Amino acid sequence: MSIFPSPSPGSGSTPPTSAPPPTEAPPQQYYAPPPPTYYPPAPAPSGGGSGKIIALFVAVVVLLGGIVYLYLQLDGLKKQLAAANDSAQARLDKLEAATSMTTRTNRKSVDELHDQLERARRQAAAAAGEAKEEALKKVEETKAELEAAQQRDKQQLTSDISTVRQSADTANTKVAQVDTAVTGVKSDVAATRSELEKTVAELKRATGELDGHSVLIATNDKELKALQALGERNYIQFTVPKQKAPQKVGEIGILLKKTDPKKNRYTIELTADDKTVEKKDRGVNEPLQFMTSKAKQPYELVVNEVKKDTIVGYLAVPKVLNTRN
């Protein structure tokens, strides 16, 4: 490329010959940086994933709580075992201390006796005649005392060991006695239950005069206790003599009008809710049913014995007392 302008095409002139121009460096090119790429934000986690994370967190918390609880329980058990071991070790230490003291005392006595024996032997070796015989006698006495002291030491140790064993045997005996007592109570309960079931099975039934259904009645104290054990009603025993005013039995008034002991018949007036009804010429062990405003079930009155101018029996009151609709 020439730095001179090109001649016009019509001039016909020839440019003068000249040296070629120096080589120039190509022009420096600049490039703009590419625009930044935009990435859309990541979608937020759905509600289901959050719930699973919460559930997993709760499970981890519960598991950690269980681990802490078990650790505390184990730690408490370790402390109890450590306390028990410390107590047993303390007792053994006391026993060892007492035994050690006794042994030291006896050993001191034995050492003293050994010294006496040695002195006696030296005296016996130096004596002659009767003095020698006396010294030998003293030696035998000292030897006997030494053996007795050793025997006492052995017996004392054996006695201490026996005392510990007796304490353990006594504890085992008490446990066995408690087990025996529990077994006896269970046997008594089973016998009482069997007797109660037998008595309940022997209870007599009578037809109620209101609903026409058969009801259990008691004819004596044993059967009445069986009814009370069933717990279906509350039972009030009564003895009503013949008098002018009604006698209160629970919330019921009973007025005895007439008795016939030979035929076991009686006539009474019952007063409930300010209403009086006569029950005429009724027999023993016959359930008299009547309603009150305080219960949805009928009351039952049974006379078990008719005497001259006196009747004896019980009143069965429903357990649930409420106002009838």
Secondary structure, 3 states (H helix, E strand, C coil): CCCCCCCCCCCCCCCCCCCCCCCCCCCCCCCCCCCCCCCCCCCCCCHHHHHHHHHHHHHHHHHHHHHHHHHHHHHHHHHHHHHHHHHHHHHHHHHHHHHHHHHHHHHHHHHHHHHHHHHHHHHHHHCCCHHHHHHHHHHHHHHHHHHHHHHHHHHHHHHHHHHHHHHHHHHHHHHHHHHHHHHHHHHHHHHHHHHHHHHHHHCEEEECCCCCCEEEECCCHHHHHHHHHHCCEEEEEEEEECCCCCEEECCEEEEEEEEECCCCEEEEEEEECCEEEEEEEEECCCCEEECCCCCCCCEEEEEEEEECCEEEEEEEEECCCCCCC
